[in-house]
């Protein structure tokens, strides 16, 4: 009898010993279960008290299995981190895979995000301007940017590369105004791209912090430390110097770029409350969807009467396939560079992202000048450099003096 009962306890002891050994080497518990549990075998029934003892043994055995099965994470003594027994954890732990290599080299991962962000942005600006050289319909092209983004985000959602978050009615109401401002600002930026040199539009776009600083005070009464406001002076001075001597200057290009600054600043201020309700990527996706709905009426009202003739002329010059491919490509670059920018923001501190944004403008201005052979005066080059560096200084000081930021209550 004692030998029989002992034989029933043997599997439990075997599992306990295997579990203890697995804990010492840091093996995840869900992997331990399969290795530790032996195959089932027939057990001879035992009568009386022995049966009750064996029944309690099996109950304890099942409880042990349930407890072990529910333990799906383990803090490893070796890594002091959470070890997961799934394909993702295996990939991250294996340095031979790209995911594992980047996980072990976070600085390299950040550099890759920034490099990809710069590359996509430069490609977007160059292809975008090339399209406007033979197809000057910026409102229609802006709508294409957003429509292609809708196709890309649908692919990401259906393949679950990006987790879909269902919006509620309150969110949809709150996202309407920021989406309108995004659509209006995006279209006006493209009007400026079509009217003047891309480098000049990006120089004017460095004034966006000026509108943001004024808007946050008017909307919420936010007041920054005086060095933050002082950093706005070189931005304004640099833009003024560049504008006075810009060879491609036009009031249409200048005014639409300035208006887009106001629109994007207001969008940023109003979107802050939405950040807590949805992840940044999904928020950007829903803003894109609603913005597209706002863009379509502008396209019909402003360019509808001449759009068909413009498309026919572009097809005649470039061919139907090349024209359609250029529109799809520029839309893909637009959506992806914005998505990568959000990913880069999640990897670094805001001040680093702000400095990276300044570097992006330098790359875009430089590469578009080289790509299109735009001639700029020395004063324009100096003014653009001052404005871009001022924007970087503003981002740095805003982060440095964040503790001194205060809110003034308004009646």
C-alpha positions in Angstrom: 0.0 0.0 0.0 2.7 2.4 0.9 4.6 1.6 -2.3 1.4 2.2 -4.3 0.7 5.6 -2.7 4.4 6.6 -3.1 4.2 5.8 -6.8 1.2 8.2 -7.1 3.3 11.0 -5.5 6.3 10.4 -7.8 4.9 12.4 -10.8 4.2 15.3 -8.5 7.7 15.3 -7.1 9.1 15.0 -10.6 7.2 18.0 -11.7 8.1 20.0 -8.7 11.8 19.2 -9.2 11.6 20.0 -12.9 9.9 23.3 -12.1 12.5 24.2 -9.5 15.3 23.4 -12.0 13.6 25.4 -14.7 13.3 28.4 -12.3 17.0 28.3 -11.6 17.8 28.5 -15.4 15.1 31.1 -16.2 12.9 28.9 -18.4 9.3 30.3 -18.9 6.7 28.4 -17.0 4.5 27.6 -20.0 7.6 25.9 -21.5 8.3 24.0 -18.2 4.8 22.4 -18.1 5.3 20.4 -21.3 8.8 19.3 -20.3 7.8 18.4 -16.7 4.5 16.6 -17.1 5.0 12.9 -17.9 2.7 10.8 -20.0 -0.5 9.4 -18.4 -0.4 5.9 -17.1 -3.0 3.6 -15.6 -3.3 3.5 -11.8 -4.6 0.6 -9.9 -7.6 1.6 -7.7 -7.0 1.5 -3.9 -9.9 1.1 -1.5 -10.8 2.9 1.7 -8.6 5.5 3.3 -5.9 4.9 0.6 -8.4 5.8 -2.1 -9.2 9.1 -0.3 -5.5 9.8 0.1 -4.9 9.1 -3.6 -7.9 11.3 -4.5 -6.5 14.2 -2.5 -3.2 13.5 -4.2 -4.8 13.9 -7.7 -6.6 17.0 -6.5 -3.3 18.5 -5.3 -1.8 17.4 -8.6 -4.4 19.2 -10.6 -4.1 22.3 -8.4 -0.4 22.3 -9.0 -0.9 22.0 -12.8 -3.4 24.9 -12.8 -1.1 27.0 -10.7 1.9 26.3 -12.9 -0.2 26.8 -16.1 -1.4 30.2 -14.9 2.1 31.4 -14.2 2.9 32.8 -17.7 5.6 35.2 -16.7 8.7 34.8 -14.7 11.2 37.3 -13.5 14.5 35.8 -14.4 17.3 36.0 -11.9 19.7 36.3 -14.8 18.0 39.1 -16.8 15.9 40.7 -14.1 13.3 41.1 -16.7 10.1 39.4 -17.9 10.7 36.4 -19.9 7.9 35.3 -22.3 7.6 31.9 -24.0 6.3 33.0 -27.4 7.6 33.7 -30.8 8.1 37.4 -30.2 10.2 36.8 -27.1 12.3 34.2 -28.9 12.9 36.7 -31.8 13.9 39.5 -29.5 16.2 37.2 -27.6 17.9 36.0 -30.7 20.5 38.5 -31.9 20.6 36.8 -35.3 17.1 38.2 -36.1 16.6 41.9 -37.0 14.2 42.4 -34.1 16.6 40.8 -31.6 19.5 42.8 -32.8 17.7 46.1 -32.6 16.3 45.2 -29.2 19.9 44.8 -27.9 21.0 48.1 -29.6 18.3 50.7 -28.8 20.6 53.6 -30.0 20.9 52.0 -33.4 17.2 51.5 -33.6 16.6 55.2 -32.9 19.1 56.2 -35.5 17.3 53.9 -38.0 14.0 55.5 -37.3 15.4 59.0 -37.8 17.2 58.0 -41.0 14.0 56.5 -42.4 12.0 59.5 -41.3 14.4 61.8 -43.1 14.6 59.6 -46.2 10.8 59.3 -46.6 10.3 63.1 -46.0 12.9 64.1 -48.6 11.4 61.6 -51.1 7.9 63.0 -50.5 9.0 66.7 -51.0 10.9 65.9 -54.2 8.2 63.8 -55.9 5.5 66.2 -54.7 7.2 69.2 -56.3 7.9 67.2 -59.5 4.1 66.5 -59.8 3.3 70.2 -59.4 5.7 71.1 -62.2 3.3 69.5 -64.7 0.1 69.1 -62.7 -0.6 72.3 -60.6 -3.6 71.0 -58.7 -2.5 71.1 -55.0 -6.0 70.6 -53.5 -6.6 67.4 -55.5 -3.1 66.1 -54.8 -3.6 66.8 -51.1 -6.7 64.6 -51.1 -4.7 61.9 -52.9 -2.2 62.0 -50.1 -4.9 61.3 -47.5 -6.7 58.7 -49.7 -3.5 56.6 -50.2 -3.0 56.9 -46.4 -6.4 55.5 -45.9 -5.5 52.4 -48.0 -2.2 51.9 -46.1 -3.9 52.2 -42.7 -6.6 49.7 -43.8 -3.9 47.3 -44.7 -2.2 47.7 -41.3 -5.5 47.3 -39.4 -6.6 44.2 -41.4 -3.2 42.5 -41.0 -3.1 43.6 -37.3 0.3 45.3 -37.7 -1.4 48.1 -35.9 -4.1 47.3 -33.4 -7.5 48.8 -34.3 -9.1 50.9 -31.6 -12.8 51.5 -32.0 -13.7 55.2 -31.5 -16.8 56.1 -29.5 -19.3 58.9 -30.5 -17.6 61.3 -28.0 -14.2 60.8 -29.7 -15.6 61.3 -33.2 -17.1 64.6 -32.1 -13.9 65.7 -30.5 -11.8 64.8 -33.5 -13.9 66.7 -36.0 -12.3 70.2 -35.5 -8.7 69.0 -35.3 -9.3 67.0 -38.5 -10.7 70.1 -40.3 -7.6 72.1 -39.3 -5.4 69.2 -40.4 -7.1 69.1 -43.8 -7.0 72.9 -44.2 -3.4 73.2 -43.1 -2.3 70.3 -45.3 -4.0 71.7 -48.4 -2.6 75.2 -47.8 1.0 73.8 -47.4 0.6 72.0 -50.7 -0.6 75.3 -52.3 2.6 76.9 -51.1 4.7 74.0 -52.4 3.1 74.5 -55.8 3.6 78.3 -55.8 7.2 78.7 -54.5 10.4 76.8 -53.9 10.0 73.9 -51.5 13.0 75.2 -49.5 11.2 78.6 -49.0 8.0 76.9 -47.8 10.0 74.9 -45.2 11.7 78.1 -44.1 8.3 79.7 -43.5 7.1 76.6 -41.7 9.7 77.1 -39.0 7.4 79.9 -37.7 4.9 77.3 -36.4 6.2 77.6 -32.8 5.4 81.3 -32.8 1.7 80.5 -33.6 1.7 77.6 -31.1 3.1 79.9 -28.3 0.4 82.5 -29.0 -2.4 79.9 -29.4 -1.7 78.1 -26.1 -1.9 81.4 -24.3 -5.2 82.4 -25.9 -6.8 78.9 -25.5 -5.5 77.7 -22.1 -3.6 80.7 -20.6 -0.3 78.8 -20.8 2.8 81.0 -20.2 6.3 79.9 -20.8 9.6 81.1 -19.3 11.0 84.2 -20.9 14.0 82.4 -22.6 11.4 80.3 -24.5 9.8 83.4 -25.9 13.3 84.9 -26.6 14.1 81.9 -28.8 11.2 82.9 -31.1 13.1 86.1 -32.2 15.7 84.4 -34.3 13.0 82.4 -36.0 11.1 85.5 -37.0 14.2 87.4 -37.9 15.5 84.5 -40.1 12.2 84.1 -42.0 12.0 87.9 -42.6 15.6 87.9 -44.0 15.0 84.9 -46.2 11.7 86.3 -47.5 13.2 89.7 -48.5 15.7 88.1 -50.9 13.9 84.9 -51.9 14.0 84.7 -55.7 10.8 82.5 -56.0 8.9 84.7 -53.6 5.1 85.1 -54.2 2.4 86.4 -51.9 0.3 83.3 -52.6 3.1 80.9 -51.5 4.0 83.0 -48.5 0.4 83.6 -47.2 -0.7 80.0 -47.6 2.4 78.7 -45.7 1.7 81.2 -42.9 -2.0 80.2 -42.8 -1.0 76.5 -42.6 1.2 77.4 -39.6 -1.8 78.8 -37.8 -4.0 75.7 -38.8 -1.4 73.2 -37.7 -0.7 75.0 -34.4 -4.4 75.1 -33.6 -4.7 71.4 -34.5 -1.8 70.5 -32.2 -3.4 72.4 -29.3 -6.8 70.9 -29.7 -5.4 67.3 -30.3 -3.6 67.1 -26.9 -6.8 66.0 -25.1 -7.3 63.2 -27.6 -3.9 61.7 -27.0 -5.2 60.2 -23.7 -8.1 58.5 -25.5 -6.3 56.7 -28.2 -2.8 55.7 -29.3 -0.9 58.3 -31.4 -0.9 56.1 -34.5 -4.6 55.4 -34.4 -5.4 59.0 -33.6 -3.4 60.0 -36.7 -5.3 57.4 -38.8 -8.7 58.7 -37.7 -7.6 62.3 -38.3 -6.6 61.3 -41.8 -10.0 59.7 -42.5 -12.0 62.7 -41.3 -9.6 65.1 -43.0 -10.2 63.4 -46.4 -13.9 64.0 -46.0 -13.2 67.7 -45.5 -10.7 67.9 -48.4 -13.2 66.6 -51.1 -15.5 69.7 -51.0 -12.5 72.0 -51.3 -11.3 70.0 -54.4 -14.7 70.3 -56.1 -15.2 74.0 -55.2 -11.7 75.2 -56.1 -10.4 72.9 -58.8 -13.4 71.0 -60.0 -14.0 73.0 -63.2 -10.5 72.5 -64.5 -9.5 69.2 -62.9 -10.5 67.0 -65.8 -8.5 69.0 -68.3 -5.5 69.1 -66.0 -5.6 65.3 -65.6 -5.8 64.8 -69.3 -2.8 67.1 -69.9 -0.8 65.3 -67.2 -1.6 61.9 -68.8 -0.6 63.3 -72.2 2.7 64.5 -70.9 3.7 61.5 -68.6 1.5 58.7 -69.6 -1.4 57.2 -67.6 0.6 54.6 -65.7 3.4 56.9 -64.8 1.0 59.6 -63.6 -1.0 57.3 -61.5 2.1 55.6 -60.1 3.5 59.1 -59.1 0.3 60.0 -57.2 0.3 56.6 -55.4 4.0 56.9 -54.6 3.8 60.5 -53.2 0.7 59.5 -51.1 2.6 56.5 -49.7 5.7 58.6 -48.8 3.5 61.2 -47.1 1.6 58.7 -44.9 4.7 56.6 -44.1 6.9 59.5 -43.1 4.2 60.8 -40.7 3.8 57.3 -39.2 7.6 56.9 -38.8 7.7 60.3 -37.2 5.2 59.1 -34.6 7.3 56.0 -34.0 10.5 58.1 -33.6 8.7 60.3 -31.1 7.9 57.1 -29.0 11.6 56.2 -28.9 13.1 59.5 -27.7 12.4 62.5 -25.5 10.4 65.4 -27.0 13.4 67.7 -27.1 15.3 65.1 -29.1 12.4 64.8 -31.4 12.2 68.6 -31.8 15.9 68.8 -32.7 15.4 65.9 -35.1 12.6 67.8 -36.7 15.0 70.7 -37.3 17.5 68.3 -38.8 14.8 67.1 -41.1 14.1 70.6 -42.4 17.8 71.1 -43.0 17.9 67.8 -45.1 14.7 68.7 -47.0 15.9 72.3 -47.8 19.3 71.1 -48.9 18.2 68.1 -51.0 15.4 70.0 -52.7 17.8 72.8 -53.7 20.1 70.1 -55.2 17.3 68.2 -56.8 15.7 71.2 -58.6 18.8 73.4 -59.0 17.1 76.3 -57.2 19.2 79.4 -57.0 19.2 81.1 -53.6 20.9 84.3 -52.6 23.4 84.4 -49.7 20.9 86.4 -47.6 18.2 83.7 -48.1 20.6 80.9 -47.1 21.7 82.8 -44.0 18.1 83.7 -43.1 17.0 80.1 -43.5 19.8 78.8 -41.4 19.0 81.3 -38.6 15.3 80.3 -38.7 16.0 76.6 -38.5 18.5 76.9 -35.7 16.1 79.2 -33.8 13.4 76.5 -34.1 15.9 74.0 -32.6 16.7 76.4 -29.8 13.0 76.9 -29.1 12.4 73.2 -28.7 15.5 72.8 -26.4 14.6 75.7 -24.1 10.9 74.7 -23.9 12.0 71.4 -22.5 14.6 72.9 -20.2 12.2 75.4 -18.6 9.2 73.1 -18.6 9.0 73.3 -14.8 8.5 77.1 -15.0 5.6 76.9 -17.4 2.4 78.1 -15.7 -1.3 78.6 -16.5 -3.1 81.8 -16.0 -6.8 81.4 -15.1 -9.1 83.5 -17.3 -12.5 84.7 -16.3 
